[in-house]
Amino acid sequence: MKAISIISAGTGADLNIPLGFVPDHVKIINATTFDVNEMWADSATIKINQQMDASDGVVTTDTDGILMYAGNDGSDGNAKAAKGITLDASALSNVNEKVLVVIAETYV
């Protein structure tokens, strides 16, 4: 099992987060708003957004969210990039200049 937790800054644009591996499970928490994005690799087409809201409780949608990223070794002429995840621009937790806590793990 590999696990990693990192702190990153939201951008409001697609955000690539290199981890060194493609995770089986990812949870991203916006430490300012407490919005959460979570995804499991076996549901790679399902992207989960959870937003904490004082009036509505937890709102869950299956749009936007987290995409697994296999990386790039540079052999195609593009820049090398480590394996990891991409947080979609419109993901609830990805807000410009807000602190993101990323928790990723793989079970291999």
N, C-alpha and C positions, 0 to 999 in steps of 0.2 A: 504494500500500500504506500502510495506517495500522497502527501498533503502539503499544502502551502497556503499561507494567508499573507496578503499584501495590502498596503494602503496605496490608493491611487487617487488622482483628481478627476472628477467628471469633466467632460468636454462639451456635451450637448451635440457632438458629432460621433460617428462610428468610432469606437475606441478599441484598438487591439491591445490585449493584455497578454504579453508573453509569459508563459509559465514553465516552459521546458518540457511539457507533456500535454497531451490532450486529456482533460479530466473526464471522469465518469459522473461527477456531480460538482456543480458550481452554485454558490450562493453569493450574491452581491448585495450589500446593504449600503444605502446612502446614510451616512452617519449624521447627517443634518436633518433630513426629512423622515428617516426610517422606512422609506420605500424599499422594497425587496424585489430582486429578480432571482429566480432559481431555475435550474435545469438539470436533468439527468440525461446522460448520453444515449441511453436506450430509448429515449423519446426525442431524438435529435430534430424531429420536425415540429415538436411542441415547445414553444417558448413561453415560459410562465412569468407574468408580471403580477406582483402583489403590492397593493398600495394601502398603507395604513391611513385611515381617514376617521377623524373623530366622530363624524356624523353617520358614516356608512359602514364602519368597521373595515374588514378586509375586502378589497375588490380584486378579483382574479380575472385576467384575460389571457387569451392564447395568441396574442399578436406581439410582434416585436420581441425584445428580450435578448437572449444570449445565443450566440452561434459558436459551435466548436470550430477551431482553426487548426489545420494540419501542419501549418508552417510552410516554409519555402527554403530549399537548400541553395538557391541562387543559380541553379543550372539552367533556368529558363531566361536568364538575363535580368531578372528582377532582383531586388535587394533580398538578402537573406533575412529570414524572420523565424523566430523560435515558435514552436508549437504553443497553443494556448487557446484563448477565446476572443471573440469580438462581441462587445456590448453594443447593441444597436443604438443609433442616434436617438430614437424615440422611446427607448426603454425608460421606465419610470425612475430608476435609480440614477440614470446618466444625466445629471444636471450640471451645467457649466459651473466650475469652481467650487463644487461641493465635494466633500471627502467621501470616497468609496472604500469600503472594506470588502476584499475579495477572499473568499474561502473556496479552495478547489481541492479535490481529492480524486485519486484513481485507485482502483481495487486490485490492480495487477501486482 
